[in-house]
Amino acid sequence: MMNSNIIYHQASVTREGRNKLNNHRSVVLWFTGLSGSGKSTLAHTLEEKLFQKGCRTFVLDGDNVRHGLNSNLDFSEAGRAENIRRISEVSKLMLEAGLIVMTAFISPINKDRNEARGLISNDNFIEIYCKASIETCEARDVKGFYKLARSGKIKNYTGIDSPYEAPENPDLIIDTDNQSIEESVSTILNFIELNGIII
């Protein structure tokens, strides 16, 4: 519930001014997919490429955020929804700061991702579906989490005993089953340039 004693302060330095200074439009690139589908790898590799082009960027990585901002949340349905809500709010703040924000979260539920899009706004939200089969993701699982989930030692693991709802209308699909990291990043960079994000 909104506190009536809190008043929103309008900043004198605007997002538009920051975008002009940065020579690129701020935007949220929302990577979604199963664990092992390549979200974090793509987000960090893309960030390096954008940084080399002089872009102001930041990656919000699922594991890192769970260590700090969202360390008090569990992996229940409610905990996961709150995880995504908080990330959406942080992403919106970074958007206003003029950054190209890359979020690398499984974010398995369509409703939660759609609410993130609604908060951030459709024009500023690019949903990137990292599409990979469960077999591919399990083969890439160096930490052994899928194996632990299949043996029942980890509960509520997405793709095993907790659902993953693939995006219905993602802005971009990256087939990480068949595309290399280099090909995938090139596809995203081309999409970014075609959509006028880099001015």
C-alpha positions, 0 to 999 in steps of 0.5 A: 500500500502506498504511503501518502507521506511519500512524494515522488521527486522529479529529477532535473537530469532526465533519462533523455539527457542521459541517453543523449550523453551516452549516444545510445538509448537505455533499454532492458534486455530480459534474457529468459530460459532454463538453467543452462540455456546460456542466459548469463553467458550471453548477457555477459558476452554481449555486455563486453561487446557493448562496453567496447562500443562505449555503451553504459551497461550493467548485467543483473545476474540471477545468482548474484542478486540472490546473494544480496538484494534477494537473499531473503527469498525462497524458491516457492512460487511466491518467492520467485514472483517477488524475486522478479518483481524486485528485479523489475523495479531495479531494472526500471531504476537503471533504465532511468539512469541511462543504462542498457540493462541485461537481466539473466534470470530463469523467470519461468512464469509468463505472468511474472515476465508480463508484469515486468514488461508492464512495469518497465513499459513495452517500448523499453523491454526486450524479451530474449528467449534462450531456447534450449532443450532440457537435454542440452541444459542437463549436458551443460550442467557443470554444477550438477544441479539437474542431477540433484533435482532428478534424485530429489535432493533439490526441490522445485527445480525449474524444468524438473519438478517446477514448470518453465513457461516458454514466452508466447511472443518473445521479441527475439529467440536465440536457439542456443541448441544450435547457435554458437555464443558468437552467432548468438551475440551477433544476432542480438547486436544486429537486433539492437542496431536495427531497433535504433538502441545505439544512436 
